Amino acid sequence: MFDQITLPNGLRVVGQRLSQFRSVSVGLWLGVGSQYEQPQQGGVSHFIEHMLFKGTTKRSARQIAQVMDAVGGQLNAFTAKECTCFYAKVVDQHLPLAMDVLSDLVLNATFDQKELDKEKGVVLEEINMAEDAPEDVVSELIMLARYGDQPLARPILGTQETLTAMTRDQVLDYYRSMYRSDNCVLAVAGNYQWDQVVELAQALLGHWMPSGHPLPKYRSAPACPRTLCREKEIEQVHLSLGYPGVAQGSDGLYALAVVNSVFGGAMSSRLFQTIREEKGLAYSVYSYPSSYQDTGVLVVYAGASPQNGEQVLDLIRQEADKLAREGMSQEEFQQAREQLKGGYVLGLESTSSRMNAMGRRLLLMGDTQSEDEVIRRIDSLTYEQVFEAGRQALSAQPALAMVGRGVEQKEG
């Protein structure tokens, strides 16, 4: 089902041919993210992602945008805690162009000082924009409450202080140490010819060599969950609880996903039905699991008026305690398992989503996983496994984060 090869320089190339499409998605995945940054480097991974679009030795920033627009293609990138991805989606005949542009960005960026100074202003505005979104603020705060002062808890964007102090030499040092062939996966999904992909990869990226320096290692240590609050003059109180989750590749990954579906991951979930539909106390209430290479967290979010905040928080805790003690009904179990399968399959109905799933997994976990394998793992889940996953997560003391008016007096 997957085409796969490792080039002599250590670059891993993986593909999934989907001949029913006329499009192809291609991404360069790098093991570069905020997880690998020292405190004084906060935001450098994300800043480098921005800078690679500001001009190369072959193309100006305007030409980078124009060359993809000219063929109706899409070009973008994102930075996460554990990885950075540069990706493009084009009509299949333009795959050589897409691969050329992506390799040009990653290998030939100039990091011009004037562009660097301007882009700092852009990212500072991005930080300000996130600060104006309380849902984003509380999502950052819950990670800090859950993990303390560890790289996993630090913001991907960095802070105004770290970004302002960042120099071109510091950016280049980090870029040269992390952007390397043995820390990269090239992933392709859609209508392609494998021989052409390998030939292009070798021609465009085959000369890219490892730096010879060891890649940084990290591990997120267990931390005592805390309550953290941020005073903010806004209309709602934004609440988030962080329960223990599971790491990527864990045997309990799919079991916890079923628990999440019943708890707060769907419109039929207990949190949504109780807090929104029955009580009318919140418009937005949901839960989601986040998994990383060595840890995970199950997050609950709700936004409510200040007078309803305490009641919403109590209801979340009550539902968590009940699910941990009593488990779910067989009907809930069956429905949530089918929902998980359906969401997974529907989530792969594009070349972009296939490329994302394949590239991220090979980069972070070192293997690939077919759709049939995932479905089999979900189908093999037993009620007892799901009950135990819920008990372990929801019976633990959660971290708590709150953002809004009058919340700082509640911190402890």
Long-range contacts (C-beta under 8 A, 24 or more apart in sequence): 1-370, 2-358, 2-368, 2-370, 3-194, 3-197, 4-368, 5-198, 7-181, 7-201, 7-202, 7-205, 7-206, 8-206, 9-181, 9-182, 9-205, 9-206, 9-207, 9-208, 9-209, 9-210, 10-181, 10-182, 10-210, 11-181, 11-182, 11-184, 11-185, 11-186, 11-201, 11-205, 11-206, 11-208, 12-184, 12-185, 12-186, 12-362, 12-363, 13-185, 13-186, 13-187, 13-188, 13-197, 13-198, 13-201, 14-185, 14-186, 14-187, 14-188, 14-358, 14-359, 14-362, 14-368, 15-187, 15-188, 15-189, 15-192, 15-194, 15-197, 16-188, 16-189, 16-354, 16-355, 16-358, 17-190, 17-191, 17-192, 17-194, 18-189, 18-190, 18-191, 18-351, 18-354, 19-191, 20-191, 21-92, 21-190, 21-191, 21-351, 22-91, 22-92, 22-191, 23-89, 23-90, 23-91, 23-92, 23-190, 23-191, 23-351, 24-89, 24-90, 24-91, 24-92, 24-95, 24-98, 24-188, 24-189, 24-190, 24-191, 24-192, 24-351, 25-87, 25-88, 25-89, 25-188, 25-189, 25-190, 25-350, 25-351, 25-352, 25-354, 25-355, 26-87, 26-88, 26-89, 26-95, 26-98, 26-99, 26-102, 26-186, 26-187, 26-188, 26-355, 27-85, 27-86, 27-87, 27-88, 27-102, 27-186, 27-187, 27-188, 27-355, 27-356, 27-359, 28-85, 28-86, 28-87, 28-102, 28-103, 28-106, 28-184, 28-185, 28-186, 29-83, 29-84, 29-85, 29-184, 29-185, 29-186, 29-187, 29-359, 29-360, 29-362, 29-363, 30-83, 30-84, 30-85, 30-106, 30-178, 30-179, 30-183, 30-184, 30-363, 31-82, 31-83, 31-178, 31-183, 31-184, 31-215, 31-363, 31-364, 32-79, 32-83, 32-84, 32-178, 32-179, 32-183, 33-79, 33-80, 33-81, 33-82, 33-83, 33-84, 33-156, 34-79, 34-80, 34-81, 34-151, 34-154, 34-155, 34-156, 34-158, 35-81, 35-82, 35-151, 35-152, 35-218, 35-292, 36-151, 36-178, 36-216, 36-218, 37-151, 37-154, 37-174, 39-149, 39-154, 39-162, 40-162, 40-165, 41-162, 41-166, 41-170, 41-174, 42-154, 42-155, 42-158, 42-159, 42-162, 42-163, 43-123, 43-155, 43-156, 43-157, 43-158, 43-159, 43-162, 43-163, 43-166, 44-158, 44-162, 44-166, 44-170, 44-171, 44-174, 45-79, 45-84, 45-156, 45-174, 45-178, 46-79, 46-123, 46-156, 46-157, 46-158, 47-119, 47-120, 47-123, 47-158, 47-163, 47-166, 47-171, 48-84, 48-171, 48-174, 48-175, 48-179, 49-77, 49-78, 49-79, 49-84, 49-86, 50-119, 50-122, 50-123, 51-109, 51-111, 51-115, 51-116, 51-119, 51-171, 52-77, 52-86, 52-105, 52-106, 52-109, 53-77, 53-105, 54-109, 54-110, 54-111, 54-112, 54-115, 54-116, 54-119, 55-109, 55-110, 55-112, 55-115, 56-104, 56-105, 56-108, 56-109, 56-110, 57-108, 57-110, 58-104, 58-108, 59-101, 59-104, 61-115, 64-101, 64-104, 64-105, 67-97, 67-101, 68-97, 68-98, 68-101, 71-97, 73-97, 73-98, 75-101, 79-156, 80-156, 81-151, 81-152, 81-156, 81-292, 82-292, 82-293, 82-364, 83-360, 83-363, 83-364, 85-356, 85-359, 85-360, 87-352, 87-355, 87-356, 89-351, 89-352, 92-190, 92-191, 92-192, 95-188, 95-192, 95-196, 95-197, 95-200, 96-196, 96-200, 99-197, 99-200, 99-201, 99-204, 100-200, 100-204, 103-204, 103-205, 106-179, 106-184, 107-205, 107-208, 109-175, 111-168, 111-171, 111-172, 111-175, 113-168, 116-168, 116-171, 120-163, 120-164, 120-166, 123-157, 123-158, 123-163, 124-160, 124-163, 124-164, 126-157, 127-157, 127-158, 127-159, 127-160, 127-163, 130-155, 130-157, 134-232, 134-234, 134-236, 134-238, 134-303, 134-403, 134-404, 135-238, 135-284, 135-301, 135-303, 137-230, 137-232, 137-238, 137-403, 138-230, 138-238, 138-239, 138-240, 138-301, 138-401, 138-402, 138-403, 139-240, 139-299, 139-301, 141-228, 141-230, 141-240, 141-401, 141-402, 141-403, 142-228, 142-240, 142-241, 142-242, 142-297, 142-299, 142-399, 142-400, 142-401, 143-242, 143-297, 144-228, 144-401, 145-225, 145-226, 145-227, 145-228, 145-242, 145-399, 145-400, 145-401, 146-223, 146-225, 146-242, 146-297, 146-399, 147-220, 147-223, 147-295, 148-223, 148-224, 148-226, 150-220, 150-221, 150-223, 151-218, 151-220, 152-220, 152-292, 152-295, 176-211, 177-211, 177-213, 178-215, 180-208, 180-209, 180-210, 180-211, 181-205, 181-208, 181-209, 181-210, 182-210, 182-215, 183-210, 183-215, 184-363, 185-359, 185-362, 185-363, 186-359, 187-355, 187-356, 187-358, 187-359, 187-362, 188-355, 189-351, 189-352, 189-354, 189-355, 189-358, 190-351, 190-354, 190-355, 218-294, 219-294, 220-292, 220-294, 220-295, 225-397, 225-398, 225-399, 225-400, 226-399, 226-400, 227-399, 227-400, 227-401, 227-402, 227-410, 227-411, 227-412, 228-399, 228-400, 228-401, 228-402, 228-411, 229-401, 229-402, 229-403, 229-407, 229-408, 229-410, 229-411, 230-401, 230-402, 230-403, 230-407, 230-408, 231-404, 231-405, 231-406, 231-407, 231-408, 232-403, 232-404, 232-405, 233-405, 234-403, 234-404, 234-405, 235-305, 236-303, 236-304, 236-305, 236-306, 236-404, 237-303, 237-304, 237-305, 237-306, 237-309, 237-402, 237-403, 237-404, 237-405, 237-407, 238-301, 238-302, 238-303, 238-402, 238-403, 238-404, 239-300, 239-301, 239-302, 239-303, 239-304, 239-309, 239-312, 239-313, 239-316, 239-400, 239-401, 239-402, 240-299, 240-300, 240-301, 240-302, 240-400, 240-401, 240-402, 241-299, 241-300, 241-313, 241-316, 241-317, 241-320, 241-398, 241-399, 241-400, 241-401, 242-297, 242-298, 242-299, 242-300, 242-398, 242-399, 242-400, 242-401, 243-297, 243-298, 243-299, 243-300, 243-320, 243-393, 243-394, 243-396, 243-398, 244-296, 244-297, 244-298, 244-392, 244-393, 244-396, 245-289, 245-290, 245-291, 245-295, 245-296, 245-297, 245-298, 245-393, 246-289, 246-291, 246-296, 246-389, 247-291, 247-292, 247-293, 247-294, 247-295, 247-296, 248-291, 248-292, 248-293, 248-296, 248-364, 248-365, 249-365, 250-291, 250-296, 252-385, 252-389, 252-392, 253-291, 254-340, 254-377, 254-378, 254-381, 255-381, 255-385, 255-386, 255-388, 255-389, 256-289, 256-296, 256-298, 256-389, 256-390, 256-393, 257-289, 257-340, 258-333, 258-336, 258-337, 258-340, 258-381, 258-386, 258-389, 259-298, 259-323, 259-328, 259-336, 259-386, 259-389, 259-390, 259-393, 259-394, 260-287, 260-288, 260-289, 260-298, 261-336, 261-339, 261-340, 262-323, 262-328, 262-332, 262-333, 262-336, 262-390, 263-287, 263-298, 263-300, 263-319, 263-320, 263-323, 263-390, 263-394, 264-288, 264-300, 266-336, 266-339, 268-335, 270-319, 270-323, 271-300, 271-302, 271-315, 271-316, 271-319, 274-315, 274-319, 275-302, 275-312, 275-315, 275-316, 279-311, 279-315, 281-308, 281-311, 281-312, 281-315, 282-308, 282-312, 285-312, 285-316, 293-364, 293-365, 298-393, 298-394, 300-398, 306-404, 306-405, 306-406, 309-402, 309-404, 309-407, 313-400, 320-394, 320-398, 321-394, 321-395, 323-390, 323-394, 324-390, 324-391, 324-393, 324-394, 324-395, 325-391, 325-395, 327-383, 327-386, 327-387, 327-390, 327-391, 328-386, 328-387, 328-390, 330-383, 333-383, 333-386, 336-386, 337-378, 337-379, 337-381, 340-378, 341-375, 341-378, 341-379, 344-371, 344-374, 344-375, 344-378, 345-371, 345-375
